[in-house]
Amino acid sequence: MLQQSGTTLAFDTRGRGLVEVTRPVREWVASRGIRDGLLTLFVRHTSASLLVQENADPDVRTDLDRFFARLVPDGDPLFHHQDEGPDDMPAHVRSALTAVQLSVPLSAGRLVLGTWQGIYLWEHRTRPHRREIALHLLGE
C-alpha cells in the first residue's frame, strides 16, 4: 500500500559552507517504515541550496566554496540588491545556480546513495542562519 509522510528538519549553519545532513535525514526516513519509494527534500530559503556530494574528503567542499567565491564574488558592483549586505545577491545567485530540491530513491528501507555520497545543505550567506528542509517520503 502506498504511504506518504512529511516533516521539516531545522539546521543551524555557521555561515557560508556545506553542512552534511545525511544522518538526521536517514534517521527520519528509517522511522517511517517505508521500504521502497522516493524522498524529496526542499530547502525553504533563497540563500541556501541542497546537493548530493562527496562525503569523504573535506577538500571537495572547500574547493566548491572557493570556486563559487570566484564565480559569484561578494560585493560585485554588478548587483544592486544588497539589502542584507554584500553577500546578499551573490547568495541568491549561488542558490539559483545549484538546487533547492533533491530527490533520492529509497530501496529496502535505505536511501540509495553511493558509497562516498552525502546530502548537504549549502549555506550561501556569510553569517550563521537557521535553515529548514522540508522532507516528503512516498512509497510502500
Number of C-alpha atoms within 10 A of each C-alpha: 5 9 12 14 14 15 11 14 14 12 15 12 20 15 16 19 21 24 19 19 17 17 11 12 17 14 11 15 22 14 9 14 13 23 17 18 20 20 21 16 23 18 23 15 15 17 24 27 28 24 20 18 17 17 18 12 9 10 11 13 19 12 11 12 18 13 12 16 14 9 12 16 17 19 15 12 9 7 12 10 14 13 9 9 13 19 22 20 26 25 24 19 17 23 20 14 11 13 15 21 16 16 15 17 17 21 15 11 19 17 20 13 15 11 9 11 15 18 23 20 23 27 29 29 25 17 11 14 17 12 20 17 23 15 21 17 24 18 19 17
